[in-house]
Amino acid sequence: MLETLAKIDSEIFLWFNGHMCEYGDSFFWLFSGKIIWVGLYAAIIVALFRRFGWRVAVGMLLAIGIIIALSDQICGNFARHAFERLRPSNPANPFSSFVHIVNGYRGGAYGFPSCHAANSFALATFVMLVFRYRWLTVSIYLWAILTAYSRLVLGVHYPGDLLAGAAVGSLVAAVTYYVARIVYRRYFSCRAPFAAGLHPGRAAECQRLILGVLGLTVIAIAIIAI
């Protein structure tokens, strides 16, 4: 059963990894980076303070820090060393001879689960639960999906790595969010700070801020990749 799943995983990987043009390589190489998304992270931080006030926003930032740390530890340290699944791009993997490599990048030794997928889906899930805006939810999950997909294009993760990472990140974010909400309700007398917000009139403004920065960053990547 496991061998069959691994074979299917490899075949799906080869189809996506092998069907990309030079522009696609450049675009997803940039998309997969972390520095280029600093503006998005900053926009989320500003939106948190504008929407909820400093006391709740500080708690949310602490929760985000916990989410990213847990996702990284579970995927990068615990799970990878437990499963020891070689990346498709790893030279020690005989499968690597079939892999399309971008800019000589091969990543580390093991790739299951994907930390990129875990972190991006963790942030997307937390943003969805905190802001609860339809278009923001759709957009931030598309960003997470494309971030995960970029790892296929770069040849450093199988689809199974990405699905497992996405599941870990989403679960960690959901659990942390609900624990944080319980803590705020019990110890800070905030009945529903996450769902309602302290400044409801700023809801549309915060949504436009995050969506605007997200859209501008994607446009910038598309232009730079030319």
C-alpha positions as CSV (number, residue, x, y, z in Angstrom):
1,M,0.0,0.0,0.0
2,L,2.7,2.4,1.0
3,E,4.7,1.6,-2.1
4,T,1.7,2.2,-4.3
5,L,1.1,5.6,-2.6
6,A,4.8,6.5,-3.0
7,K,4.6,5.6,-6.7
8,I,1.5,7.8,-7.3
9,D,3.2,10.6,-5.3
10,S,6.3,10.4,-7.5
11,E,4.2,10.3,-10.8
12,I,2.2,13.4,-9.8
13,F,5.4,15.2,-8.8
14,L,7.1,14.5,-12.1
15,W,4.0,15.8,-14.0
16,F,4.0,19.1,-12.2
17,N,7.8,19.4,-12.0
18,G,8.4,18.7,-15.6
19,H,5.7,21.0,-17.1
20,M,7.1,24.4,-16.4
21,C,8.7,27.0,-18.7
22,E,11.7,29.2,-17.9
23,Y,9.4,32.1,-16.8
24,G,7.5,29.8,-14.5
25,D,10.8,28.7,-12.9
26,S,11.8,32.3,-12.2
27,F,8.3,33.3,-11.0
28,F,8.0,30.4,-8.5
29,W,11.6,30.8,-7.4
30,L,10.8,34.3,-6.3
31,F,7.3,33.2,-4.9
32,S,9.0,30.6,-2.8
33,G,11.2,33.1,-1.1
34,K,10.5,34.6,2.4
35,I,12.0,38.1,2.1
36,I,9.7,39.2,-0.7
37,W,6.7,38.6,1.6
38,V,7.8,40.9,4.3
39,G,5.3,43.5,3.2
40,L,2.4,41.0,3.6
41,Y,3.6,40.1,7.1
42,A,3.8,43.7,8.0
43,A,0.3,44.4,6.6
44,I,-1.1,41.6,8.7
45,I,0.5,43.1,11.8
46,V,-0.8,46.6,11.1
47,A,-4.2,45.2,10.4
48,L,-4.2,43.3,13.7
49,F,-3.5,46.5,15.7
50,R,-6.0,48.6,13.7
51,R,-8.8,46.0,14.0
52,F,-8.4,44.8,17.6
53,G,-6.3,47.3,19.6
54,W,-2.9,46.7,21.1
55,R,-3.8,44.3,23.9
56,V,-5.5,41.7,21.7
57,A,-3.1,42.3,18.8
58,V,0.0,41.6,21.0
59,G,-1.6,38.3,22.0
60,M,-2.3,37.4,18.4
61,L,1.3,38.1,17.4
62,L,2.4,35.9,20.3
63,A,0.1,33.2,19.0
64,I,1.4,33.5,15.5
65,G,5.0,33.2,16.8
66,I,4.0,30.0,18.7
67,I,2.2,28.6,15.6
68,I,5.3,29.1,13.3
69,A,7.7,27.7,16.0
70,L,5.5,24.6,16.5
71,S,5.0,24.0,12.8
72,D,8.8,24.3,12.2
73,Q,9.6,22.0,15.1
74,I,7.1,19.4,14.3
75,C,7.9,19.3,10.6
76,G,11.6,20.3,10.5
77,N,12.9,18.4,13.5
78,F,10.6,15.8,14.7
79,A,8.7,14.4,11.7
80,R,11.6,14.6,9.2
81,H,14.0,12.7,11.4
82,A,11.2,10.2,12.2
83,F,10.3,9.4,8.6
84,E,13.7,10.3,6.9
85,R,12.1,10.6,3.4
86,L,14.7,11.9,1.0
87,R,13.8,15.0,-1.0
88,P,13.2,14.2,-4.7
89,S,16.1,16.7,-5.4
90,N,18.5,15.0,-3.0
91,P,21.5,13.5,-4.9
92,A,21.4,10.5,-2.6
93,N,17.9,9.8,-4.0
94,P,18.1,7.8,-7.2
95,F,14.9,9.5,-8.3
96,S,16.8,12.9,-8.4
97,S,18.1,12.1,-11.9
98,F,14.5,12.7,-13.2
99,V,14.0,16.0,-11.3
100,H,14.1,19.4,-12.8
101,I,16.3,21.6,-10.6
102,V,16.0,25.4,-10.5
103,N,19.1,27.5,-9.9
104,G,21.0,24.5,-8.5
105,Y,18.8,24.5,-5.4
106,R,18.2,21.1,-3.7
107,G,17.2,21.9,-0.2
108,G,18.2,19.8,2.8
109,A,18.3,16.0,3.1
110,Y,14.7,15.2,4.1
111,G,11.5,16.8,2.9
112,F,8.5,15.1,4.7
113,P,6.6,17.1,5.8
114,S,7.2,20.5,4.1
115,C,7.9,23.4,6.4
116,H,7.0,25.9,3.7
117,A,3.6,24.3,3.3
118,A,3.1,24.1,7.1
119,N,4.1,27.7,7.8
120,S,2.0,29.2,4.9
121,F,-1.1,27.2,5.7
122,A,-0.7,27.9,9.4
123,L,-0.7,31.6,8.7
124,A,-3.6,31.3,6.2
125,T,-5.7,29.4,8.7
126,F,-5.0,31.9,11.5
127,V,-5.8,34.8,9.3
128,M,-9.1,33.1,8.3
129,L,-10.1,32.4,11.9
130,V,-9.1,35.9,13.1
131,F,-10.5,38.2,10.4
132,R,-13.3,36.0,8.9
133,Y,-13.6,37.9,5.6
134,R,-14.5,35.8,2.6
135,W,-12.3,37.4,0.0
136,L,-9.3,37.6,2.4
137,T,-9.7,34.0,3.3
138,V,-9.8,33.0,-0.4
139,S,-6.8,35.1,-1.3
140,I,-4.6,34.0,1.7
141,Y,-5.4,30.4,1.0
142,L,-4.5,30.8,-2.7
143,W,-1.2,32.3,-1.6
144,A,-0.6,29.3,0.7
145,I,-1.5,26.9,-2.2
146,L,0.9,28.7,-4.6
147,T,3.6,28.7,-2.0
148,A,3.3,25.0,-1.6
149,Y,3.1,24.5,-5.4
150,S,6.3,26.4,-5.8
151,R,8.1,23.7,-3.9
152,L,7.0,21.2,-6.6
153,V,8.3,23.4,-9.3
154,L,11.6,23.8,-7.6
155,G,11.8,20.0,-7.2
156,V,12.4,19.9,-3.5
157,H,9.1,18.3,-2.3
158,Y,6.7,15.6,-3.3
159,P,3.0,16.4,-3.2
160,G,2.6,14.1,-0.1
161,D,5.2,16.3,1.7
162,L,3.1,19.4,0.9
163,L,-0.2,17.8,2.0
164,A,1.3,16.6,5.2
165,G,2.8,20.0,5.9
166,A,-0.4,21.8,5.1
167,A,-2.3,19.5,7.5
168,V,0.2,20.1,10.3
169,G,0.2,23.8,9.9
170,S,-3.6,24.1,9.7
171,L,-4.1,21.9,12.8
172,V,-1.5,23.8,14.8
173,A,-3.0,27.2,13.8
174,A,-6.6,26.1,14.7
175,V,-5.6,24.6,18.1
176,T,-3.5,27.7,19.0
177,Y,-6.3,30.1,17.9
178,Y,-8.9,28.4,20.1
179,V,-6.6,28.1,23.1
180,A,-5.7,31.8,22.7
181,R,-9.4,32.7,22.6
182,I,-10.1,30.7,25.8
183,V,-7.2,32.4,27.5
184,Y,-8.5,35.9,26.5
185,R,-12.0,35.1,27.6
186,R,-11.0,33.7,31.0
187,Y,-8.2,36.0,32.0
188,F,-8.8,39.3,30.2
189,S,-12.6,39.3,30.2
190,C,-12.7,39.6,26.4
191,R,-15.8,37.6,25.3
192,A,-15.1,37.5,21.6
193,P,-12.2,39.7,20.7
194,F,-11.1,37.5,17.8
195,A,-14.4,37.2,16.0
196,A,-16.0,40.6,16.6
197,G,-13.0,42.9,17.0
198,L,-12.7,46.1,19.1
199,H,-12.9,48.4,16.1
200,P,-15.6,46.9,13.7
201,G,-15.6,50.1,11.6
202,R,-12.1,49.3,10.5
203,A,-12.9,45.8,9.2
204,A,-13.1,46.7,5.5
205,E,-10.0,48.9,5.8
206,C,-7.9,46.1,7.3
207,Q,-9.1,43.7,4.6
208,R,-8.2,46.1,1.8
209,L,-4.8,46.7,3.3
210,I,-3.8,43.0,3.4
211,L,-5.4,42.2,0.0
212,G,-3.7,45.3,-1.5
213,V,-0.2,44.3,-0.3
214,L,-0.7,40.7,-1.3
215,G,-1.8,41.7,-4.8
216,L,1.0,44.2,-5.3
217,T,3.6,41.7,-4.1
218,V,2.3,39.1,-6.7
219,I,2.4,41.7,-9.4
220,A,6.0,42.7,-8.4
221,I,7.1,39.0,-8.6
222,A,5.5,38.6,-12.0
223,I,7.4,41.7,-13.3
224,I,10.7,40.8,-11.7
225,A,10.5,37.2,-13.1
226,I,10.4,38.5,-16.7
